[in-house]
Amino acid sequence: MFAGIESGGTKWVCMIANHPGDIRATTRFPTREPDSTISKAIEFIQSEVGDLSSLRGIGIGSFGPLDLNSASPTYGFLTTTPKPGWAHFDLITPLIQEFNLPIGFDTDVNAAALGEQRWGAGRECSDFIYLTVGTGIGGAAVVNHELVHGLIHPEMGHMRIPHDWDRDPFPGICPYHGDCLEGLATGPAINARWDQPGEDLVPEHPAWQLEAHYLALGIANLVTTLSPKRVILGGGVMDQVQLFPLIRAEVRTILGDYISAPQITTTNQDYILPPALGSQAGVLGAVALAIRAAEQQGNPGNQ
């Protein structure tokens, strides 16, 4: 068995599983202060895995930014997150000390991309983008079957996009950049702009055309930069299914006739699409991180 932890800024989701068809236990709880939150995750693993010798690895996909450099003295730490109390917190040492098992560690969106690559909408796709749109916006890139990390890791939510101040005078909510993509298009941004949460807005509300426009601008930047063969859009905001056709149409309009690819149309539902793993993409991705860590250390178990 493998343990997966999706460490979010709002909630944590933990799972014991081998794969999507063999999920043994799942729990979720609010993100509180760091020590008590990670202790709750440890208690869940201990209570749900009766014989800890059957546990082969643990994966954690976390909100960030993160230090993913294994040679760094702060590997496994959150870094400059605006989440109160969490900046520069060591996420993985408590798990290593408690379980002494292979630990897979990456951003939450990289984990979700890995899960989709292994079991979902990214299977047999060499190059794709995974964007999660919720409390924040995160992005992962798979290029030639490998996750991109680079200097730290992609921060696609903080790309700068055109802001038409006449159409949308809202200044944005990102504490670092104001009106970056995350500042304009997250769930909290929708709430602040319209004075009510997105889930309370009817599908015909003008909020969704504006949201589709901003997300399409970001996707167009990624298409021209990384040339993905697929774009997967997850996260709570994307539960608004009316967004997908709006985004497809906006992307086609923004790219114009320059990008000549038959996949990029207003009707093709296989290029810009939701995650096949649904709302479990993040935590199943954390399980996938655990499996990969175990495989890399020669401790793969049955999966």
C-alpha beads as a LAMMPS data file, in Angstrom:
LAMMPS data file: protein, C-alpha beads

303 atoms
302 bonds

1 atom types
1 bond types

-500.0 500.0 xlo xhi
-500.0 500.0 ylo yhi
-500.0 500.0 zlo zhi

Masses

1 110.0

Atoms # bond

1 1 1 0.000 0.000 0.000
2 1 1 0.945 3.636 -0.491
3 1 1 -0.034 6.814 1.333
4 1 1 -0.794 10.021 -0.523
5 1 1 -1.116 13.482 1.029
6 1 1 -2.517 16.429 -0.896
7 1 1 -1.399 19.405 1.182
8 1 1 -3.535 22.385 0.239
9 1 1 -3.694 25.866 1.609
10 1 1 -7.341 25.338 2.580
11 1 1 -7.557 21.601 3.254
12 1 1 -5.482 18.433 3.361
13 1 1 -6.646 15.216 1.715
14 1 1 -5.006 11.918 2.667
15 1 1 -5.426 8.515 1.041
16 1 1 -4.252 4.938 1.391
17 1 1 -4.335 3.229 -2.015
18 1 1 -2.561 1.203 -4.642
19 1 1 -4.318 2.791 -7.629
20 1 1 -7.699 4.414 -8.413
21 1 1 -9.417 1.030 -8.396
22 1 1 -7.965 0.054 -5.016
23 1 1 -8.524 2.895 -2.547
24 1 1 -8.470 1.675 1.061
25 1 1 -9.205 4.880 2.979
26 1 1 -9.540 8.629 2.474
27 1 1 -9.890 11.604 4.801
28 1 1 -9.866 15.379 4.518
29 1 1 -9.517 18.103 7.116
30 1 1 -8.925 21.870 7.217
31 1 1 -5.406 23.261 7.002
32 1 1 -4.614 24.563 10.489
33 1 1 -1.221 25.488 11.924
34 1 1 1.595 23.294 10.548
35 1 1 2.462 20.948 13.438
36 1 1 -1.105 19.916 14.233
37 1 1 -1.996 19.524 10.550
38 1 1 0.872 17.206 9.714
39 1 1 0.283 15.292 12.960
40 1 1 -3.289 14.665 11.832
41 1 1 -2.009 13.213 8.551
42 1 1 0.437 10.943 10.411
43 1 1 -2.330 9.737 12.732
44 1 1 -4.519 8.892 9.740
45 1 1 -1.803 6.787 8.121
46 1 1 -1.063 4.965 11.360
47 1 1 -4.736 4.240 12.048
48 1 1 -5.599 3.054 8.535
49 1 1 -2.546 0.891 7.872
50 1 1 -2.772 -1.862 10.467
51 1 1 0.549 -3.441 9.548
52 1 1 2.935 -0.608 8.726
53 1 1 5.321 -3.095 7.105
54 1 1 2.846 -3.231 4.205
55 1 1 3.300 0.498 3.560
56 1 1 5.822 0.959 0.722
57 1 1 6.023 4.727 0.367
58 1 1 4.463 8.114 1.064
59 1 1 3.846 10.907 -1.408
60 1 1 3.091 14.521 -0.619
61 1 1 1.917 17.055 -3.177
62 1 1 1.899 20.463 -1.560
63 1 1 0.926 24.047 -2.160
64 1 1 4.024 26.157 -2.547
65 1 1 6.379 27.594 -3.420
66 1 1 8.595 24.648 -2.412
67 1 1 12.265 23.774 -2.247
68 1 1 12.497 20.698 -4.496
69 1 1 16.292 20.632 -4.776
70 1 1 17.332 17.398 -3.038
71 1 1 20.839 18.805 -2.504
72 1 1 19.529 21.866 -0.661
73 1 1 19.625 22.075 3.162
74 1 1 15.990 23.170 3.021
75 1 1 14.783 20.433 0.670
76 1 1 11.201 19.570 1.550
77 1 1 10.387 23.040 2.899
78 1 1 7.690 25.470 1.901
79 1 1 9.412 28.752 1.085
80 1 1 7.713 32.130 0.516
81 1 1 4.097 31.061 0.776
82 1 1 1.720 33.818 1.916
83 1 1 -0.185 31.217 3.988
84 1 1 0.176 32.510 7.592
85 1 1 2.453 30.349 9.718
86 1 1 3.550 28.055 6.884
87 1 1 6.462 29.933 5.324
88 1 1 9.746 27.998 5.637
89 1 1 8.069 24.992 7.238
90 1 1 9.691 21.556 6.856
91 1 1 7.049 19.241 5.431
92 1 1 8.877 15.964 4.949
93 1 1 11.171 15.495 7.966
94 1 1 8.284 14.570 10.321
95 1 1 7.183 11.881 7.836
96 1 1 10.708 10.514 7.439
97 1 1 11.202 10.395 11.200
98 1 1 7.872 8.674 11.796
99 1 1 7.881 6.107 8.987
100 1 1 11.433 5.798 7.546
101 1 1 10.027 5.113 4.070
102 1 1 10.639 6.484 0.567
103 1 1 9.048 9.919 0.336
104 1 1 7.878 11.425 -2.936
105 1 1 7.641 15.201 -2.766
106 1 1 6.474 17.749 -5.327
107 1 1 4.007 20.560 -5.862
108 1 1 0.331 19.689 -5.623
109 1 1 -0.227 20.453 -9.287
110 1 1 2.823 18.428 -10.384
111 1 1 1.410 15.554 -8.349
112 1 1 -1.975 15.906 -10.052
113 1 1 -0.260 15.899 -13.442
114 1 1 1.637 12.753 -12.481
115 1 1 -1.613 11.076 -11.442
116 1 1 -3.265 12.023 -14.724
117 1 1 -0.207 10.793 -16.616
118 1 1 -0.270 7.432 -14.845
119 1 1 -4.023 6.789 -14.718
120 1 1 -5.995 9.612 -16.314
121 1 1 -6.290 12.098 -19.153
122 1 1 -2.516 12.308 -19.657
123 1 1 -1.983 8.606 -20.373
124 1 1 0.075 7.966 -23.523
125 1 1 0.464 11.735 -24.005
126 1 1 4.098 12.833 -24.190
127 1 1 3.496 16.566 -23.708
128 1 1 0.669 18.170 -21.775
129 1 1 -0.232 20.954 -19.374
130 1 1 -2.188 20.548 -16.150
131 1 1 -3.708 23.715 -14.672
132 1 1 -5.614 23.763 -11.408
133 1 1 -7.925 26.721 -10.830
134 1 1 -9.244 27.058 -7.308
135 1 1 -8.069 28.988 -4.255
136 1 1 -4.937 29.637 -6.315
137 1 1 -3.819 28.767 -9.829
138 1 1 -1.031 26.264 -10.299
139 1 1 0.414 24.706 -13.407
140 1 1 2.455 21.658 -14.317
141 1 1 4.139 20.826 -17.602
142 1 1 4.952 17.336 -18.842
143 1 1 7.487 17.490 -21.666
144 1 1 8.636 14.310 -23.393
145 1 1 6.927 12.270 -20.640
146 1 1 8.813 14.077 -17.821
147 1 1 7.631 16.712 -15.342
148 1 1 9.358 20.070 -15.762
149 1 1 11.049 21.500 -12.664
150 1 1 13.898 23.787 -13.730
151 1 1 15.111 26.547 -11.412
152 1 1 12.419 25.759 -8.818
153 1 1 9.163 24.617 -10.428
154 1 1 6.666 26.233 -12.814
155 1 1 4.502 29.003 -11.365
156 1 1 2.067 29.387 -14.236
157 1 1 -0.521 31.101 -12.089
158 1 1 1.726 34.142 -11.796
159 1 1 2.203 34.807 -15.500
160 1 1 1.241 38.324 -16.499
161 1 1 -1.679 38.564 -18.898
162 1 1 -3.372 41.544 -20.597
163 1 1 -5.763 43.341 -18.261
164 1 1 -8.434 45.462 -19.915
165 1 1 -9.151 47.957 -17.133
166 1 1 -12.257 49.315 -18.884
167 1 1 -13.840 45.884 -19.121
168 1 1 -12.630 44.782 -15.689
169 1 1 -11.570 47.504 -13.200
170 1 1 -10.959 44.858 -10.519
171 1 1 -7.304 45.313 -9.368
172 1 1 -6.587 41.647 -8.610
173 1 1 -5.854 39.948 -5.305
174 1 1 -2.361 38.470 -5.645
175 1 1 -0.310 39.843 -2.710
176 1 1 2.818 39.766 -4.882
177 1 1 1.653 40.844 -8.349
178 1 1 -1.882 42.183 -8.074
179 1 1 -3.407 41.372 -11.460
180 1 1 -1.427 38.315 -12.563
181 1 1 -3.473 35.332 -13.780
182 1 1 -3.925 34.085 -10.213
183 1 1 -4.844 37.565 -9.010
184 1 1 -7.626 37.847 -11.581
185 1 1 -9.007 34.342 -12.082
186 1 1 -8.987 32.332 -8.846
187 1 1 -12.066 31.456 -6.836
188 1 1 -11.294 34.181 -4.259
189 1 1 -10.851 36.702 -7.090
190 1 1 -14.301 35.824 -8.460
191 1 1 -15.739 36.212 -4.964
192 1 1 -14.066 39.576 -4.397
193 1 1 -14.986 40.964 -7.825
194 1 1 -18.670 39.985 -7.736
195 1 1 -19.242 40.033 -3.951
196 1 1 -20.376 36.417 -3.936
197 1 1 -18.712 33.042 -4.443
198 1 1 -18.639 31.542 -7.891
199 1 1 -20.763 28.567 -6.897
200 1 1 -23.643 31.008 -6.245
201 1 1 -23.463 32.591 -9.711
202 1 1 -25.781 31.281 -12.426
203 1 1 -24.149 29.771 -15.538
204 1 1 -25.255 32.783 -17.630
205 1 1 -23.565 35.310 -15.312
206 1 1 -21.000 37.554 -17.076
207 1 1 -18.405 36.357 -14.571
208 1 1 -17.900 33.169 -16.561
209 1 1 -17.186 34.828 -19.902
210 1 1 -14.591 37.013 -18.165
211 1 1 -13.140 34.004 -16.349
212 1 1 -12.921 32.067 -19.615
213 1 1 -11.156 35.017 -21.239
214 1 1 -8.471 35.195 -18.556
215 1 1 -7.877 31.453 -18.492
216 1 1 -7.724 31.384 -22.284
217 1 1 -5.070 34.119 -22.267
218 1 1 -2.960 32.003 -19.932
219 1 1 -3.521 28.858 -21.976
220 1 1 -2.620 30.688 -25.198
221 1 1 0.688 31.738 -23.626
222 1 1 1.375 28.121 -22.685
223 1 1 0.423 26.821 -26.120
224 1 1 2.811 29.218 -27.826
225 1 1 5.576 28.518 -25.304
226 1 1 5.415 24.767 -24.687
227 1 1 3.242 23.478 -27.544
228 1 1 1.362 20.946 -25.416
229 1 1 -0.606 18.151 -27.057
230 1 1 -3.298 18.434 -24.376
231 1 1 -4.418 20.929 -21.717
232 1 1 -6.093 19.520 -18.594
233 1 1 -8.027 21.951 -16.387
234 1 1 -8.894 20.944 -12.825
235 1 1 -9.688 22.617 -9.515
236 1 1 -12.873 23.838 -7.900
237 1 1 -13.520 26.725 -10.292
238 1 1 -13.542 24.274 -13.212
239 1 1 -16.516 22.484 -11.681
240 1 1 -18.426 25.099 -13.685
241 1 1 -18.739 22.925 -16.781
242 1 1 -19.980 25.841 -18.896
243 1 1 -16.425 27.200 -18.764
244 1 1 -14.954 24.558 -21.068
245 1 1 -16.728 25.546 -24.310
246 1 1 -16.183 29.219 -23.483
247 1 1 -12.451 28.635 -22.959
248 1 1 -12.103 26.578 -26.147
249 1 1 -13.706 29.368 -28.156
250 1 1 -11.572 32.076 -26.508
251 1 1 -8.331 30.137 -27.049
252 1 1 -9.166 29.686 -30.718
253 1 1 -9.903 33.413 -31.067
254 1 1 -6.762 34.533 -29.203
255 1 1 -4.449 32.246 -31.175
256 1 1 -6.089 33.283 -34.429
257 1 1 -4.857 31.488 -37.511
258 1 1 -1.191 31.502 -36.526
259 1 1 -1.160 28.169 -34.665
260 1 1 -2.238 25.759 -37.374
261 1 1 -3.229 22.584 -35.544
262 1 1 -6.444 20.658 -36.149
263 1 1 -6.748 19.905 -32.423
264 1 1 -7.347 23.547 -31.522
265 1 1 -10.970 24.106 -32.405
266 1 1 -14.037 25.368 -30.609
267 1 1 -15.587 21.894 -30.595
268 1 1 -12.709 19.476 -29.938
269 1 1 -13.286 18.211 -26.394
270 1 1 -10.055 16.199 -26.333
271 1 1 -7.588 19.108 -26.380
272 1 1 -8.831 21.277 -23.494
273 1 1 -10.527 18.916 -21.073
274 1 1 -11.158 18.115 -17.391
275 1 1 -9.043 15.603 -15.420
276 1 1 -10.152 11.986 -15.793
277 1 1 -9.489 11.505 -12.064
278 1 1 -11.806 14.377 -11.195
279 1 1 -11.494 15.910 -7.753
280 1 1 -9.192 13.050 -6.687
281 1 1 -6.466 13.982 -9.176
282 1 1 -4.359 15.712 -6.513
283 1 1 -4.427 13.030 -3.826
284 1 1 -4.128 10.174 -6.332
285 1 1 -1.198 12.103 -7.773
286 1 1 0.349 12.060 -4.302
287 1 1 -0.126 8.270 -4.289
288 1 1 1.620 8.217 -7.680
289 1 1 4.502 10.194 -6.124
290 1 1 4.744 7.538 -3.394
291 1 1 4.806 4.742 -5.973
292 1 1 7.489 6.494 -8.001
293 1 1 9.617 7.100 -4.889
294 1 1 9.338 3.429 -3.940
295 1 1 10.230 2.344 -7.477
296 1 1 13.281 4.612 -7.493
297 1 1 14.483 3.107 -4.220
298 1 1 13.815 -0.462 -5.293
299 1 1 10.843 -0.948 -2.945
300 1 1 7.898 -1.093 -5.371
301 1 1 5.581 -3.525 -3.605
302 1 1 2.730 -4.844 -5.753
303 1 1 2.099 -1.692 -7.837

Bonds

1 1 1 2
2 1 2 3
3 1 3 4
4 1 4 5
5 1 5 6
6 1 6 7
7 1 7 8
8 1 8 9
9 1 9 10
10 1 10 11
11 1 11 12
12 1 12 13
13 1 13 14
14 1 14 15
15 1 15 16
16 1 16 17
17 1 17 18
18 1 18 19
19 1 19 20
20 1 20 21
21 1 21 22
22 1 22 23
23 1 23 24
24 1 24 25
25 1 25 26
26 1 26 27
27 1 27 28
28 1 28 29
29 1 29 30
30 1 30 31
31 1 31 32
32 1 32 33
33 1 33 34
34 1 34 35
35 1 35 36
36 1 36 37
37 1 37 38
38 1 38 39
39 1 39 40
40 1 40 41
41 1 41 42
42 1 42 43
43 1 43 44
44 1 44 45
45 1 45 46
46 1 46 47
47 1 47 48
48 1 48 49
49 1 49 50
50 1 50 51
51 1 51 52
52 1 52 53
53 1 53 54
54 1 54 55
55 1 55 56
56 1 56 57
57 1 57 58
58 1 58 59
59 1 59 60
60 1 60 61
61 1 61 62
62 1 62 63
63 1 63 64
64 1 64 65
65 1 65 66
66 1 66 67
67 1 67 68
68 1 68 69
69 1 69 70
70 1 70 71
71 1 71 72
72 1 72 73
73 1 73 74
74 1 74 75
75 1 75 76
76 1 76 77
77 1 77 78
78 1 78 79
79 1 79 80
80 1 80 81
81 1 81 82
82 1 82 83
83 1 83 84
84 1 84 85
85 1 85 86
86 1 86 87
87 1 87 88
88 1 88 89
89 1 89 90
90 1 90 91
91 1 91 92
92 1 92 93
93 1 93 94
94 1 94 95
95 1 95 96
96 1 96 97
97 1 97 98
98 1 98 99
99 1 99 100
100 1 100 101
101 1 101 102
102 1 102 103
103 1 103 104
104 1 104 105
105 1 105 106
106 1 106 107
107 1 107 108
108 1 108 109
109 1 109 110
110 1 110 111
111 1 111 112
112 1 112 113
113 1 113 114
114 1 114 115
115 1 115 116
116 1 116 117
117 1 117 118
118 1 118 119
119 1 119 120
120 1 120 121
121 1 121 122
122 1 122 123
123 1 123 124
124 1 124 125
125 1 125 126
126 1 126 127
127 1 127 128
128 1 128 129
129 1 129 130
130 1 130 131
131 1 131 132
132 1 132 133
133 1 133 134
134 1 134 135
135 1 135 136
136 1 136 137
137 1 137 138
138 1 138 139
139 1 139 140
140 1 140 141
141 1 141 142
142 1 142 143
143 1 143 144
144 1 144 145
145 1 145 146
146 1 146 147
147 1 147 148
148 1 148 149
149 1 149 150
150 1 150 151
151 1 151 152
152 1 152 153
153 1 153 154
154 1 154 155
155 1 155 156
156 1 156 157
157 1 157 158
158 1 158 159
159 1 159 160
160 1 160 161
161 1 161 162
162 1 162 163
163 1 163 164
164 1 164 165
165 1 165 166
166 1 166 167
167 1 167 168
168 1 168 169
169 1 169 170
170 1 170 171
171 1 171 172
172 1 172 173
173 1 173 174
174 1 174 175
175 1 175 176
176 1 176 177
177 1 177 178
178 1 178 179
179 1 179 180
180 1 180 181
181 1 181 182
182 1 182 183
183 1 183 184
184 1 184 185
185 1 185 186
186 1 186 187
187 1 187 188
188 1 188 189
189 1 189 190
190 1 190 191
191 1 191 192
192 1 192 193
193 1 193 194
194 1 194 195
195 1 195 196
196 1 196 197
197 1 197 198
198 1 198 199
199 1 199 200
200 1 200 201
201 1 201 202
202 1 202 203
203 1 203 204
204 1 204 205
205 1 205 206
206 1 206 207
207 1 207 208
208 1 208 209
209 1 209 210
210 1 210 211
211 1 211 212
212 1 212 213
213 1 213 214
214 1 214 215
215 1 215 216
216 1 216 217
217 1 217 218
218 1 218 219
219 1 219 220
220 1 220 221
221 1 221 222
222 1 222 223
223 1 223 224
224 1 224 225
225 1 225 226
226 1 226 227
227 1 227 228
228 1 228 229
229 1 229 230
230 1 230 231
231 1 231 232
232 1 232 233
233 1 233 234
234 1 234 235
235 1 235 236
236 1 236 237
237 1 237 238
238 1 238 239
239 1 239 240
240 1 240 241
241 1 241 242
242 1 242 243
243 1 243 244
244 1 244 245
245 1 245 246
246 1 246 247
247 1 247 248
248 1 248 249
249 1 249 250
250 1 250 251
251 1 251 252
252 1 252 253
253 1 253 254
254 1 254 255
255 1 255 256
256 1 256 257
257 1 257 258
258 1 258 259
259 1 259 260
260 1 260 261
261 1 261 262
262 1 262 263
263 1 263 264
264 1 264 265
265 1 265 266
266 1 266 267
267 1 267 268
268 1 268 269
269 1 269 270
270 1 270 271
271 1 271 272
272 1 272 273
273 1 273 274
274 1 274 275
275 1 275 276
276 1 276 277
277 1 277 278
278 1 278 279
279 1 279 280
280 1 280 281
281 1 281 282
282 1 282 283
283 1 283 284
284 1 284 285
285 1 285 286
286 1 286 287
287 1 287 288
288 1 288 289
289 1 289 290
290 1 290 291
291 1 291 292
292 1 292 293
293 1 293 294
294 1 294 295
295 1 295 296
296 1 296 297
297 1 297 298
298 1 298 299
299 1 299 300
300 1 300 301
301 1 301 302
302 1 302 303
